[in-house]
Amino acid sequence: MLQELRLTVVVENSAPFANSSIWAQHGLSIFLDLDYGRERMKLLLDTGACPEVMLHNADALHIDLSQLDVICLSHGHYDHTGGLMGVLERVGRRVCILAHPEIFAPKLKMQPFLKFIGPPFSRREAEAAGAVMLDCLGPAAVAPDVMTTGEVARREDFEKVEGFWTVKEGRYSEDSIPDDQALAIKIEGKGLAVITGCAHAGIINTIKHAQRITGVQELYAVIGGFHLSGAGEKRLDATAEALRKLDPAMVRPGHCTGQRAVCRLQEALGERCLPLAAGDTIQL
């Protein structure tokens, strides 16, 4: 049984002014230290946008990446995968990486011109560096009380993926980012913690999917990127109201959530909502 869980935000868009040793960069990486009593597990969700920032912040936060047991990749965008090769070099051995089968599918965006936003390495390069790629469409158990969500069911009408493109079967088409997934963790006596990368599938879709696959309805914490930057008023209002009804004890939005959305969530949830920053530690 999971006795204690400590999260450390290694990479995030913002960093505290009081700690100049931590670098901010657009991207996300969260280190999870899971205590099972006689055993501990070290898990890394995402790796930020580049090895330099990822490794610098890991060192500044005294995180020994060589002790990692598992790496989970939330989806195939560069700002969540870009530091992986540096992490693998630090690990120095073969390590399991859980991800969706389409993580290496072409990832494109108009910014305002066509731009590749996928991993800055190939599957072959990652495997040569020690990655054991475990491609899972559905949920995958990582440890007792910890699992990936797998592909998230899209059921909320107000949560849609827009502005991303891919090439599939020789055709240029919109990318719904089916590889988007999160971590679902049962916290004894508290409820469910959902740790997201970007929640491209929609933060409410992601939470409700995690509730269905775990069978845990009580929501304790939601932490990570909510992908609400640039969202319209209707979506912000619907998301804030849905989160209020879900009634989590802790909400820590960051990365791609956007300042407007963070403010709206703070209005709805009060002191329960606090934005993320690189260097933050969270005890669950």
C-alpha positions as a printed NumPy array, in Angstrom:
array([[  0.   ,   0.   ,   0.   ],
       [  1.184,   3.498,  -0.84 ],
       [  2.097,   5.178,   2.445],
       [  3.483,   8.51 ,   1.291],
       [  3.832,  10.406,  -1.977],
       [  6.038,  13.424,  -2.56 ],
       [  5.979,  15.349,  -5.841],
       [  8.707,  17.727,  -6.98 ],
       [  8.185,  20.008,  -9.966],
       [ 11.449,  19.804, -11.907],
       [ 10.513,  21.843, -15.004],
       [  7.736,  24.416, -15.3  ],
       [  7.072,  27.683, -17.122],
       [  7.688,  29.694, -13.962],
       [ 10.181,  29.56 , -11.115],
       [ 10.301,  31.348,  -7.74 ],
       [ 12.183,  34.674,  -7.727],
       [ 13.634,  33.795,  -4.331],
       [ 15.497,  30.769,  -5.711],
       [ 17.689,  31.78 ,  -8.647],
       [ 19.224,  28.299,  -8.816],
       [ 15.988,  26.966, -10.382],
       [ 15.48 ,  27.748, -14.07 ],
       [ 12.083,  28.365, -15.652],
       [ 11.292,  27.081, -19.135],
       [  8.143,  26.374, -21.132],
       [  7.578,  22.702, -20.432],
       [  6.781,  20.301, -17.62 ],
       [  8.453,  17.554, -15.64 ],
       [  7.297,  16.171, -12.291],
       [  9.315,  13.766, -10.133],
       [  7.333,  11.399,  -7.893],
       [  8.845,   9.685,  -4.846],
       [  6.507,   6.917,  -3.709],
       [  7.004,   5.302,  -0.296],
       [  5.668,   1.761,   0.17 ],
       [  7.295,   1.162,   3.545],
       [ 10.001,  -1.4  ,   2.807],
       [ 10.384,  -0.165,  -0.766],
       [ 10.412,   3.175,  -2.559],
       [  9.701,   3.917,  -6.196],
       [ 11.055,   6.834,  -8.233],
       [  8.891,   7.882, -11.174],
       [  9.298,  10.744, -13.635],
       [  6.341,  12.198, -15.509],
       [  7.638,  14.023, -18.593],
       [ 11.097,  15.524, -19.113],
       [ 10.657,  19.2  , -19.996],
       [ 11.753,  20.773, -23.275],
       [ 15.523,  20.219, -23.246],
       [ 18.24 ,  18.272, -21.404],
       [ 20.057,  21.401, -20.158],
       [ 17.182,  22.753, -18.048],
       [ 15.956,  19.309, -17.03 ],
       [ 19.357,  18.22 , -15.698],
       [ 20.221,  21.605, -14.169],
       [ 17.009,  21.7  , -12.146],
       [ 17.261,  18.039, -11.145],
       [ 20.734,  18.738,  -9.743],
       [ 19.576,  21.932,  -7.994],
       [ 16.722,  19.985,  -6.402],
       [ 19.034,  17.088,  -5.391],
       [ 17.136,  14.549,  -7.498],
       [ 19.25 ,  11.545,  -8.438],
       [ 17.942,  10.567, -11.863],
       [ 20.107,   7.446, -11.891],
       [ 17.653,   5.96 ,  -9.368],
       [ 14.597,   6.278, -11.635],
       [ 12.454,   3.152, -11.874],
       [  9.968,   4.263, -14.545],
       [  9.43 ,   7.212, -16.885],
       [  5.938,   8.128, -18.087],
       [  5.41 ,  10.427, -21.053],
       [  2.061,  12.207, -21.112],
       [  2.147,  12.854, -24.881],
       [  4.512,  13.432, -27.774],
       [  5.13 ,  17.189, -27.704],
       [  8.682,  18.527, -27.403],
       [  8.025,  20.468, -24.187],
       [  7.268,  17.181, -22.406],
       [  9.769,  14.895, -24.13 ],
       [ 12.716,  17.142, -25.054],
       [ 14.825,  16.349, -21.997],
       [ 14.494,  12.581, -22.304],
       [ 17.856,  11.867, -23.919],
       [ 19.65 ,  13.707, -21.114],
       [ 17.628,  11.806, -18.514],
       [ 18.459,   8.476, -20.163],
       [ 22.152,   9.339, -20.121],
       [ 21.92 ,  10.011, -16.37 ],
       [ 20.009,   6.781, -15.748],
       [ 22.774,   4.884, -17.512],
       [ 20.852,   1.626, -17.958],
       [ 17.713,   0.297, -19.601],
       [ 14.566,   1.827, -18.121],
       [ 10.87 ,   1.344, -18.899],
       [  9.053,   4.229, -20.564],
       [  5.269,   4.126, -20.606],
       [  3.636,   6.022, -23.457],
       [  0.83 ,   5.844, -26.001],
       [  1.615,   4.103, -29.336],
       [  1.203,   7.387, -31.25 ],
       [  3.753,   9.358, -29.258],
       [  6.095,   9.428, -32.276],
       [  3.371,  10.248, -34.823],
       [  4.033,  13.563, -36.637],
       [  3.226,  16.471, -34.294],
       [  2.598,  19.749, -36.098],
       [  1.269,  23.227, -35.342],
       [  0.797,  26.493, -37.24 ],
       [  2.843,  29.13 , -35.312],
       [  1.908,  30.96 , -37.633],
       [  3.732,  28.732, -40.13 ],
       [  3.882,  24.952, -40.101],
       [  6.206,  23.792, -37.327],
       [  7.234,  20.377, -36.008],
       [  6.556,  20.165, -32.244],
       [  7.242,  16.476, -31.635],
       [ 10.101,  14.778, -29.772],
       [ 13.553,  16.   , -30.901],
       [ 14.729,  12.396, -31.297],
       [ 13.483,   9.192, -32.894],
       [ 12.241,   6.011, -31.27 ],
       [ 15.415,   4.277, -32.472],
       [ 17.616,   6.925, -30.82 ],
       [ 15.699,   6.648, -27.539],
       [ 15.937,   2.85 , -27.528],
       [ 19.664,   2.995, -28.315],
       [ 20.062,   5.239, -25.252],
       [ 18.354,   2.685, -23.001],
       [ 14.622,   3.353, -23.363],
       [ 12.399,   0.274, -23.156],
       [  9.319,   1.68 , -24.903],
       [  6.092,   0.217, -23.541],
       [  3.338,   1.382, -25.883],
       [ -0.05 ,   1.142, -24.196],
       [ -3.392,   2.304, -25.59 ],
       [ -5.227,   1.641, -22.355],
       [ -4.449,   2.059, -18.665],
       [ -1.246,   0.483, -17.382],
       [ -0.393,  -0.36 , -13.776],
       [  2.893,   1.224, -12.71 ],
       [  2.887,   0.316,  -9.004],
       [  0.317,  -0.452,  -6.294],
       [ -2.345,   2.307,  -6.415],
       [ -0.594,   4.008,  -9.381],
       [ -1.565,   3.718, -13.04 ],
       [ -1.511,   5.593, -16.296],
       [ -4.899,   6.566, -17.666],
       [ -4.117,   5.439, -21.18 ],
       [ -6.107,   7.082, -23.943],
       [ -8.707,   9.397, -22.383],
       [-12.365,   9.142, -23.425],
       [-13.631,  12.483, -24.79 ],
       [-17.163,  12.97 , -23.409],
       [-17.422,  16.643, -22.384],
       [-18.829,  18.782, -25.206],
       [-16.966,  21.926, -24.125],
       [-13.53 ,  20.269, -24.18 ],
       [-12.144,  20.091, -27.719],
       [ -8.651,  19.879, -29.203],
       [ -7.965,  22.546, -31.813],
       [ -4.963,  23.928, -33.684],
       [ -2.823,  20.783, -33.919],
       [ -2.037,  18.781, -37.032],
       [ -0.545,  15.471, -38.071],
       [ -0.06 ,  13.231, -41.103],
       [ -1.91 ,   9.939, -40.993],
       [ -2.114,   7.369, -43.784],
       [ -0.611,   9.887, -46.175],
       [ -3.146,  12.6  , -45.365],
       [ -2.602,  15.939, -43.617],
       [ -5.287,  16.135, -40.921],
       [ -6.181,  17.664, -37.565],
       [ -4.524,  15.999, -34.596],
       [ -6.845,  15.177, -31.702],
       [ -3.727,  14.13 , -29.732],
       [ -4.985,  10.648, -28.811],
       [ -1.636,   9.997, -27.093],
       [ -2.561,  12.415, -24.285],
       [ -2.68 ,  10.627, -20.92 ],
       [ -2.142,  11.247, -17.201],
       [ -1.343,   9.46 , -13.956],
       [ -4.105,   8.291, -11.608],
       [ -3.055,   7.632,  -8.018],
       [ -5.144,   6.366,  -5.104],
       [ -4.258,   8.173,  -1.879],
       [ -5.369,   6.112,   1.132],
       [ -7.942,   7.932,   3.241],
       [ -8.02 ,  10.93 ,   0.879],
       [ -9.117,   9.875,  -2.592],
       [ -7.821,  10.172,  -6.118],
       [ -4.9  ,  12.301,  -7.313],
       [ -4.716,  13.042, -11.046],
       [ -1.324,  14.232, -12.337],
       [ -1.468,  15.629, -15.859],
       [  1.005,  16.695, -18.511],
       [ -1.141,  18.978, -20.669],
       [ -4.629,  17.408, -20.445],
       [ -5.154,  17.986, -24.16 ],
       [ -8.097,  15.588, -23.847],
       [ -9.644,  18.108, -21.437],
       [ -8.977,  18.343, -17.727],
       [-12.547,  17.317, -16.842],
       [-12.483,  14.436, -19.334],
       [ -9.177,  13.344, -17.803],
       [-10.444,  13.461, -14.216],
       [-13.661,  11.589, -14.991],
       [-11.764,   8.989, -17.023],
       [ -9.398,   8.474, -14.063],
       [-12.398,   8.058, -11.761],
       [-13.896,   5.41 , -14.046],
       [-10.759,   3.306, -14.464],
       [ -9.791,   3.404, -10.775],
       [-13.29 ,   3.139,  -9.315],
       [-12.409,   6.017,  -6.958],
       [-14.966,   8.825,  -7.096],
       [-13.633,  11.079,  -4.339],
       [-11.238,  13.549,  -5.967],
       [ -8.42 ,  14.72 ,  -3.716],
       [ -5.931,  16.509,  -5.987],
       [ -5.47 ,  17.65 ,  -9.585],
       [ -1.938,  18.721, -10.502],
       [ -0.27 ,  19.688, -13.794],
       [ -1.12 ,  21.341, -17.093],
       [ -4.805,  21.96 , -17.841],
       [ -4.344,  23.346, -21.393],
       [ -6.681,  26.309, -20.973],
       [ -4.357,  28.977, -22.329],
       [ -6.344,  30.78 , -25.005],
       [ -9.631,  29.104, -24.013],
       [-12.822,  31.132, -24.469],
       [-15.026,  32.379, -21.655],
       [-17.57 ,  29.579, -22.039],
       [-14.947,  26.886, -21.685],
       [-13.339,  28.612, -18.715],
       [-16.698,  28.97 , -16.982],
       [-17.663,  25.353, -17.715],
       [-14.311,  24.044, -16.483],
       [-14.398,  26.104, -13.28 ],
       [-17.954,  24.978, -12.531],
       [-17.16 ,  21.315, -13.247],
       [-14.116,  21.432, -10.969],
       [-16.15 ,  23.125,  -8.25 ],
       [-18.679,  20.274,  -8.422],
       [-15.914,  17.655,  -8.346],
       [-14.786,  19.368,  -5.134],
       [-11.066,  18.492,  -4.944],
       [ -9.113,  19.426,  -1.831],
       [ -6.127,  20.579,  -3.913],
       [ -5.793,  22.049,  -7.411],
       [ -2.328,  22.974,  -8.726],
       [ -2.58 ,  24.246, -12.32 ],
       [  0.55 ,  25.053, -14.291],
       [  2.406,  24.996, -17.603],
       [ -0.246,  25.355, -20.358],
       [ -3.128,  26.407, -18.102],
       [ -2.721,  30.143, -18.702],
       [ -2.977,  33.023, -16.231],
       [ -6.601,  33.868, -17.08 ],
       [ -7.649,  30.301, -16.407],
       [ -5.682,  30.124, -13.161],
       [ -7.42 ,  33.295, -11.943],
       [-10.821,  31.891, -12.896],
       [-10.112,  28.635, -11.064],
       [ -8.939,  30.544,  -8.   ],
       [-12.192,  32.52 ,  -8.031],
       [-14.157,  29.251,  -8.094],
       [-12.036,  27.219,  -5.675],
       [-10.439,  29.809,  -3.402],
       [ -7.356,  28.83 ,  -1.414],
       [ -7.559,  25.241,  -2.664],
       [ -6.127,  26.444,  -5.994],
       [ -2.463,  27.461,  -6.176],
       [ -0.387,  27.707,  -9.387],
       [  2.649,  25.482,  -9.937],
       [  6.248,  26.618, -10.222],
       [  9.515,  24.804, -10.805],
       [ 10.994,  23.739,  -7.485],
       [  7.638,  23.218,  -5.773],
       [  7.287,  20.17 ,  -3.557],
       [  3.869,  18.719,  -2.811],
       [  3.119,  16.112,  -0.152],
       [  0.059,  13.959,  -0.823]])
